[in-house]
Amino acid sequence: EVLKDDATRLPYHRYGILEPSQAVLVLTGRGIDNDTGTEELLRLMGYHRAGESLSQQERLLLLATDLVEKLRPVVEGRVSKHAFYEIIAAECDRLKKLPLGAQIIRCVGRAYKHAGQRHLRSMKN
């Protein structure tokens, strides 16, 4: 089953990793038991629970749901844009201090930036 999915085949062949919790252990040298910071980083990558193996489509759905819920207070007018920027900046400052946090935030930010640019280009056409 691992070899059927492109998302799991590469980590398996390269590192022998089958699930996200193993990747965290390899990369940080520690597990994610009761480590809320590491769990938040995993959630940024689309993994909600350690040991949970999801398809790419399920991960995308979870990421989209998280993004909608994060933006909901601004869209509904319960939080000002300025306050939202401060909240996000504080969250990023906290997460970037975690092992591999800065790299993960940079990677996720780059992915959202490129996806947003593609969407805007498609709207112009």
C-alpha positions in Angstrom: 0.0 0.0 0.0 2.9 2.4 0.8 4.4 1.9 -2.7 1.1 2.7 -4.5 1.0 6.4 -3.3 3.6 8.8 -4.6 3.5 10.8 -1.3 4.5 7.8 0.8 6.8 6.0 -1.7 9.6 8.6 -1.7 10.0 8.8 2.1 9.8 5.0 2.3 12.5 4.4 -0.3 14.7 7.3 0.8 14.4 6.9 4.6 12.3 3.8 5.4 9.6 6.1 6.8 6.0 5.0 6.7 4.2 7.7 8.7 4.6 11.3 9.8 5.5 10.5 13.4 8.5 8.5 12.1 9.6 11.5 10.0 9.4 13.8 13.0 11.5 11.3 15.0 14.1 11.0 12.3 14.3 14.8 11.7 14.1 16.1 15.3 15.5 13.2 17.3 12.4 12.9 19.4 8.8 11.8 19.2 5.8 13.9 19.2 4.1 12.6 22.3 2.5 15.5 24.1 4.5 18.0 22.0 1.9 20.5 20.9 4.4 22.5 18.8 5.4 19.6 16.7 1.8 18.6 16.3 1.0 22.1 15.0 3.8 21.8 12.5 2.4 18.4 11.3 -1.0 20.0 11.1 0.5 22.7 8.8 1.6 19.9 6.5 -1.8 18.2 6.5 -1.4 15.6 9.2 -3.8 15.9 12.1 -2.8 13.0 14.3 0.5 11.1 14.6 0.2 7.6 13.1 -2.8 8.6 11.0 -2.2 7.8 7.3 -4.3 9.9 5.0 -4.5 10.1 1.2 -3.3 13.2 -0.5 -6.9 14.2 -1.2 -7.8 13.8 2.5 -4.8 15.9 3.5 -5.8 18.6 1.1 -9.4 18.6 2.5 -8.0 18.9 6.1 -5.7 21.8 5.1 -8.5 23.6 3.3 -10.8 23.2 6.4 -8.1 24.5 8.7 -7.5 27.5 6.4 -11.2 28.3 6.2 -11.5 28.1 10.0 -8.4 30.3 10.5 -9.8 33.0 8.1 -13.4 32.8 9.3 -13.1 35.5 12.1 -11.7 38.0 9.6 -14.3 37.3 7.0 -17.1 37.5 9.5 -15.7 40.8 10.8 -15.1 39.5 14.4 -11.4 40.3 14.1 -9.8 43.3 12.3 -7.2 42.6 9.5 -4.5 44.3 11.6 -5.3 42.1 14.6 -5.3 39.0 12.4 -1.8 40.0 11.0 -0.5 40.3 14.5 -2.0 36.9 15.5 -0.4 35.2 12.5 2.9 36.9 13.0 3.0 35.8 16.7 2.1 32.2 15.7 4.8 32.1 13.0 7.4 33.5 15.5 6.4 30.8 18.0 6.5 28.0 15.4 9.7 29.0 13.8 11.5 28.4 17.1 10.6 24.7 17.0 12.9 22.1 15.4 12.5 22.5 11.6 9.8 25.1 12.2 11.3 27.9 10.1 11.9 25.5 7.2 8.3 24.1 7.4 6.8 27.6 7.6 8.9 28.8 4.6 7.9 25.7 2.6 4.2 26.1 3.4 4.2 29.8 2.8 5.9 29.3 -0.6 3.3 26.6 -1.6 0.4 29.0 -0.6 2.0 31.9 -2.5 2.4 29.9 -5.7 -1.1 28.4 -5.5 -2.5 31.9 -4.9 -0.6 33.3 -7.9 -1.8 30.4 -10.1 -5.4 31.1 -9.0 -5.1 34.8 -9.7 -3.7 34.2 -13.2 -6.5 31.8 -14.0 -9.1 34.5 -12.9 -7.5 37.0 -15.3 -7.9 34.6 -18.3 
